[in-house]
Amino acid sequence: MSERGRPRTFDRTAALRRAMQVFWARGYEGASMSELTAAMGINSPSLYAAFGSKEALFLEATDFYSHTEGADIWLALDEAPTARQAIEQFLCLTAKAYSQSDRPQGCLITLGALHQDSSRGVICDDLRRRRAENHIALQKRLECGVAEGELPADFDSSAAATFFATVQHGMSIQARDGASHAALMATVAGAMAAWETLAGGDAA
């Protein structure tokens, strides 16, 4: 086949990463097809051939985000030796990730689509599922703290997981509004100051 007749090829992973960046910065609704194709370096027919639809592209982009940009934050839960250190490291890594200047601020899973309607039901359901999975990961790490004797037997792991997940979601909005790393770390300090209260101990 001549070069003229050869089908155009592209790096699918690189294109997906660029689409992720657009969705991350603009959200699902705010990201236009023209922005996506320009960022990905392909035309609309190629986008539909490779990814199926804008909705399917977004779902794949959020999965890519979860396995790349967000991975280190959640690995901290398993790697830290105590539940307290796990939560603190989780929040510190969140502050670092959300405030980097070379990428959109905040979290795609939190900010990707906030308003549900019939046209975005699948998108919102997927993001809600991912947030629920994150809550479960926090809860399980806290339950390990209970099992290991770090936290009292009557510690409410679900409520505490909700608290720290809510802190993380709030940090995402702070970052999108322009908060600095120092400002986000102040939020982390405030959240960790609540640890003793949540754990039923005396405040330090």
FILO-863824 format. One record per residue: residue in one letter; x, y, z of N, C-alpha, C in turn. Coordinates in pm, whole numbers, padded with zeros to 5 digits, always signed. Atoms other than C-alpha are relative to their C-alpha. Layout:
<sites>
AXYZXYZXYZ ...
</sites>
This chain:
<sites>
M+00085-00120+00000+00000+00000+00000+00088+00124+00000 S-00078-00123+00006+00132+00345-00088-00019+00080+00127 E+00013-00086-00117+00193+00604+00182-00128+00081-00007 R+00120-00080+00014-00092+00807+00034-00124-00079+00042 G+00118+00079-00029-00337+00519+00076+00002-00068+00135 R-00011+00069-00128-00214+00396+00413-00089+00069+00105 P+00084-00062-00104-00466+00452+00697+00085+00073+00103 R-00072-00078-00100-00358+00716+00945-00002-00073+00134 T-00008+00063-00131-00237+00571+01273+00032+00105+00105 F-00033-00092-00109-00198+00735+01614+00026-00082+00125 D-00030+00064-00128-00078+00653+01962-00126+00009+00085 R+00129-00002-00069-00403+00553+02133+00015+00042+00146 T-00020-00034-00141-00263+00580+02485+00029+00148+00017 A-00031-00143-00007-00119+00926+02421-00126+00083-00026 A+00124-00072+00030-00449+01037+02268-00096-00006+00119 L+00087+00015-00116-00638+00900+02568+00046+00090+00114 R-00054-00088-00105-00408+01086+02806-00037+00145-00027 R+00035-00140+00033-00473+01412+02621-00150+00024+00020 A+00144-00013-00024-00848+01351+02631-00028+00010+00149 M+00015-00006-00145-00820+01287+03003+00030+00140+00051 Q-00037-00135-00044-00649+01624+03045-00112+00100-00031 V+00109-00090+00037-00932+01800+02860-00120-00021+00093 F+00112+00029-00090-01204+01627+03064+00031+00046+00143 W-00043-00039-00134-01007+01693+03382-00013+00151+00019 A+00005-00145-00008-00986+02064+03309-00140+00056-00022 R+00126-00059+00045-01329+02115+03153-00125-00072+00052 G+00116+00080-00035-01554+01839+03288-00060-00063-00124 Y+00059+00071+00114-01764+01611+03071-00078+00094-00090 E+00085-00088+00080-02016+01870+02960+00080+00113-00063 G-00077-00114+00050-01761+02149+02919+00098-00034-00109 A-00096+00042+00102-01532+01946+02694-00072-00019-00133 S+00064+00011+00131-01639+02001+02334+00075-00102-00087 M-00064+00095+00091-01568+01753+02056+00116+00066-00073 S-00110-00068+00069-01356+02015+01881+00123+00011+00089 E-00112-00005-00094-01142+02058+02193+00066-00137+00013 L-00053+00135-00017-01105+01683+02232+00080-00044-00122 T-00072+00044+00120-01009+01615+01871+00128+00080-00020 A-00121-00082+00014-00764+01907+01868+00108-00047+00096 A-00097+00045-00100-00598+01788+02188+00055-00137-00034 M-00040+00137+00030-00588+01426+02072+00074-00012-00132 G-00067+00002+00129-00456+01515+01727-00065-00093-00101 I+00073+00086+00093-00726+01319+01543-00129+00071-00041 N+00128-00059+00041-01047+01398+01356-00115-00077+00065 S+00117+00060-00065-01398+01314+01470-00025-00145-00042 P+00020+00140+00038-01435+00997+01258+00100-00095+00067 S-00101+00084-00066-01109+00863+01404-00031-00017+00147 L+00036+00010-00141-01224+00944+01756-00112-00102+00020 Y+00113+00092-00014-01553+00760+01707+00041-00143-00033 A-00046+00134+00036-01377+00467+01539+00081-00063+00112 A-00089+00052-00104-01127+00433+01823-00068-00016+00135 F+00056-00002-00136-01343+00511+02126-00152-00018+00006 G+00144+00026+00004-01706+00479+02016-00088+00122+00012 S+00082-00118-00025-01852+00801+02155+00071+00088+00102 K-00055-00088-00103-01776+01098+02376-00018-00062+00138 E+00028+00063-00128-01938+00914+02666+00098-00114+00027 A-00093+00112-00017-01727+00602+02611+00143+00049+00019 L-00133-00059-00016-01416+00817+02576+00018+00051+00142 F-00010-00051-00138-01489+00986+02909+00016-00114+00099 L-00009+00113-00092-01543+00653+03084+00139-00064-00004 E-00135+00057+00012-01213+00522+02948+00103+00096+00057 A-00093-00100-00053-01039+00848+03039+00000+00000+00153 T+00005+00003-00147-01160+00831+03400+00066-00127+00054 D-00067+00123-00041-01041+00471+03422+00152+00017-00010 F-00143-00029+00019-00702+00581+03286+00050+00090+00113 Y-00035-00091-00110-00695+00863+03542+00016-00077+00130 S-00003+00075-00126-00770+00623+03827+00124-00087+00012 H-00116+00090-00002-00482+00396+03728+00133+00072-00017 T-00125-00075+00019-00229+00673+03666+00009+00115+00100 E-00011-00120-00083-00285+01012+03827-00041-00024+00145 G+00050+00019-00136-00476+00886+04130+00058-00120+00074 A-00042+00128-00059-00292+00561+04196+00083+00015+00126 D-00090-00014-00116-00022+00682+04437-00074+00037+00127 I+00077-00043-00117-00275+00845+04666-00060-00120+00072 W+00069+00114-00061-00459+00519+04722+00096-00110+00043 L-00101+00097-00044-00146+00304+04745+00047+00030+00142 A-00045-00040-00134-00058+00501+05058-00080-00069+00109 L+00082+00065-00101-00345+00336+05241+00054-00138+00037 D-00051+00135-00025-00186-00007+05204+00144+00000+00051 E-00143+00001-00030+00176+00096+05249+00034+00055+00138 A-00029-00058-00131+00158+00298+05571-00019-00103+00110 P+00007+00103-00104+00217+00094+05889-00118+00014+00096 T+00114-00019-00089-00072+00246+06088-00113+00069-00074 A+00115-00064+00062-00420+00368+06005+00015+00152+00001 R-00018-00145-00010-00336+00718+06126+00098+00049-00106 Q-00099-00040+00100-00027+00738+05908-00055-00018-00141 A+00060+00023+00131-00224+00595+05616-00090+00116-00040 I+00091-00111+00029-00490+00866+05640+00078+00129-00022 E-00079-00122+00014-00233+01142+05688+00074+00002-00134 Q-00071+00007+00127-00026+01024+05392-00096+00013-00117 F+00105-00010+00102-00343+00987+05184-00037+00147-00025 L+00037-00141+00014-00435+01351+05252+00117+00085-00047 C-00118-00076+00044-00080+01483+05207+00026-00021-00149 L-00018+00028+00142-00048+01311+04870-00111+00064-00083 T+00110-00070+00066-00389+01450+04777+00033+00147-00019 A-00037-00142+00008-00270+01804+04856+00106+00023-00106 K-00107-00012+00099+00041+01751+04645-00053-00017-00142 A+00051+00029+00133-00142+01599+04349-00095+00107-00051 Y+00103-00095+00042-00425+01852+04344+00055+00139-00028 S-00052-00136+00014-00197+02158+04348+00117+00010-00097 Q-00110-00006+00096+00060+02069+04081-00036+00091-00116 S+00025-00103+00101+00096+02342+03822+00002-00053-00143 D-00013+00052+00135+00159+02115+03523-00119-00084-00044 R+00120+00077+00032-00188+01962+03520-00122+00073+00057 P+00119-00063-00057-00549+02061+03594-00005-00023+00151 Q+00009+00012-00145-00611+02125+03962-00128-00075+00040 G+00116+00073-00049-00845+01910+04166-00004-00142-00054 C+00016+00142+00031-00980+01563+04095-00106-00022-00108 L+00094+00030+00107-01145+01437+03777-00120-00080+00052 I+00108+00084-00050-01350+01181+03972-00100+00082+00081 T+00088-00087-00077-01491+01457+04195-00069+00104-00087 L+00048-00116+00074-01534+01735+03940-00045-00029-00143 G+00026+00031+00140-01592+01550+03612-00142+00025-00045 A+00142-00023+00034-01973+01573+03619-00078+00008+00130 L+00065-00020-00129-02163+01719+03911-00152+00000-00008 H+00146-00014+00013-02516+01760+03771-00053-00114-00086 Q+00053+00115+00073-02706+01448+03671-00129+00036-00071 D+00127-00001+00072-02971+01442+03402+00001-00122-00092 S+00014+00121+00082-03089+01185+03150+00113-00016-00100 S-00106+00008+00100-02808+01272+02909+00135-00037+00060 R-00129+00029-00064-02533+01216+03166-00012-00107+00108 G+00023+00097-00105-02677+00935+03377+00111-00102+00013 V-00106+00101-00004-02412+00677+03283+00128+00061+00055 I-00121-00069-00047-02133+00930+03343-00007+00021+00151 C+00014-00028-00144-02263+01034+03685-00001-00128+00081 D+00003+00128-00071-02331+00675+03786+00141-00058+00013 D-00137+00053-00004-01974+00576+03697+00085+00076+00101 L-00078-00079-00095-01821+00862+03894-00046-00027+00143 R+00052+00032-00133-02049+00789+04189+00052-00136+00046 R-00053+00133-00034-01940+00424+04178+00147+00009+00040 R-00142-00013-00032-01574+00524+04178+00019+00067+00137 R-00010-00065-00132-01626+00756+04475-00040-00097+00111 A+00041+00099-00099-01806+00476+04658+00112-00102+00024 E-00112+00093-00014-01513+00242+04591+00112+00063+00082 N-00102-00070-00079-01277+00503+04732-00039+00004+00148 H+00048+00001-00139-01492+00528+05044+00023-00137+00063 I-00021+00136-00051-01475+00151+05084+00147-00025+00031 A-00143+00017-00024-01095+00161+05053+00042+00067+00131 L-00029-00069-00126-01076+00418+05334-00057-00078+00118 Q+00065+00073-00109-01321+00223+05547+00076-00128+00035 K-00073+00125-00025-01128-00103+05505+00132+00025+00072 R-00127-00029-00068-00801+00061+05609-00026+00035+00146 L+00034-00033-00138-00967+00202+05919-00044-00124+00077 E+00039+00125-00065-01121-00136+05996+00122-00084+00037 C-00126+00068-00034-00769-00281+05984+00059+00060+00128 G-00048-00066-00121-00675-00022+06246-00073-00049+00124 V+00079+00056-00111-00955-00154+06465+00049-00142+00031 A-00041+00139-00018-00850-00516+06410+00138-00011+00064 E-00137+00002-00053-00489-00432+06497+00012+00065+00137 G+00000-00060-00132-00587-00254+06818+00042+00145+00004 E-00037-00141+00004-00483+00092+06703-00121+00087+00031 L+00125-00072-00020-00845+00208+06710-00093-00083+00088 P+00088+00074-00090-01113+00116+06966-00099-00089-00074 A+00090+00097+00061-01350-00171+06898-00129+00064-00050 D+00125-00065+00039-01649+00066+06874+00023+00116-00098 F-00031-00107+00096-01476+00298+06625-00090-00014-00123 D+00090+00001+00116-01717+00394+06345+00081+00024-00126 S-00087-00011+00117-01500+00322+06042-00072+00062-00119 S+00075-00054+00113-01774+00408+05794-00015+00152+00012 A+00016-00144-00021-01841+00752+05946+00132+00072-00017 A-00131-00062+00013-01470+00828+05968+00045+00003-00146 A-00034+00004+00143-01420+00719+05606-00076+00109-00075 T+00079-00106+00062-01701+00953+05504+00061+00137+00029 F-00062-00127-00038-01534+01238+05694+00124+00027-00084 F-00125-00023+00072-01194+01192+05530-00020+00007-00151 A+00033-00012+00142-01346+01136+05185-00056+00138-00030 T+00057-00134+00018-01541+01459+05228+00108+00106+00005 V-00115-00091-00004-01220+01639+05324+00070-00001-00136 Q-00068+00009+00130-01061+01511+05004-00082+00067-00110 H+00084-00065+00101-01358+01622+04792+00007+00152+00014 G-00011-00144-00023-01341+01966+04952+00133+00056-00047 M-00132-00043+00047-00969+01989+04877+00002+00011-00152 S+00009-00006+00146-01051+01920+04512-00062+00132-00045 I+00064-00127+00034-01283+02220+04502+00090+00117+00035 Q-00096-00104-00037-01030+02433+04690+00106+00018-00109 A-00106-00004+00100-00762+02342+04438-00050+00060-00131 R+00056-00053+00124-00988+02417+04141-00022+00150+00010 D+00018-00143-00022-01054+02757+04295+00132+00074+00017 G-00130-00065-00003-00680+02825+04305+00078-00010+00129 A-00071+00014-00128-00576+02718+04655+00140-00054-00023 S-00139+00043+00010-00202+02672+04699+00020-00132+00074 H-00034+00121-00074-00030+02360+04827-00002+00027+00149 A-00001-00035-00143+00020+02538+05160-00141+00007+00056 A+00139-00009-00046-00352+02611+05184-00063-00138+00013 L+00053+00135-00008-00438+02250+05111+00060-00076+00118 M-00063+00065-00114-00188+02133+05372-00059+00050+00131 A+00069-00050-00120-00362+02357+05625-00130-00076+00022 T+00120+00082-00010-00679+02165+05548+00034-00139+00053 V-00046+00130-00049-00488+01840+05602+00025+00005+00150 A-00030-00015-00143-00366+01966+05940-00129+00006+00081 G+00127-00008-00071-00721+02052+06042-00070-00134+00006 A+00064+00131+00002-00849+01712+05936+00068-00096+00096 M-00072+00092-00088-00575+01529+06124-00014+00041+00146 A+00025-00043-00138-00643+01740+06433-00126-00065+00055 A+00124+00066-00042-00981+01569+06438+00020-00149+00026 W-00022+00144-00014-00821+01223+06446-00025-00049+00142 E+00014+00044-00140-00802+01200+06826-00146-00002+00044 T+00142-00003-00034-01165+01300+06858-00073-00117-00064 L+00065+00111+00069-01274+01047+06597+00038-00134+00062 A-00049+00126-00057-01060+00779+06762-00038-00017+00147 G+00045+00010-00138-01208+00853+07104+00107+00028+00102 G-00108-00031-00092-00882+00977+07254-00001+00146+00038 D-00013-00140-00038-00768+01304+07402+00075+00074-00108 A-00069-00078+00101-00667+01578+07163+00141+00030+00044 A-00141-00025-00031-00293+01627+07140+00025+00148+00015 
</sites>
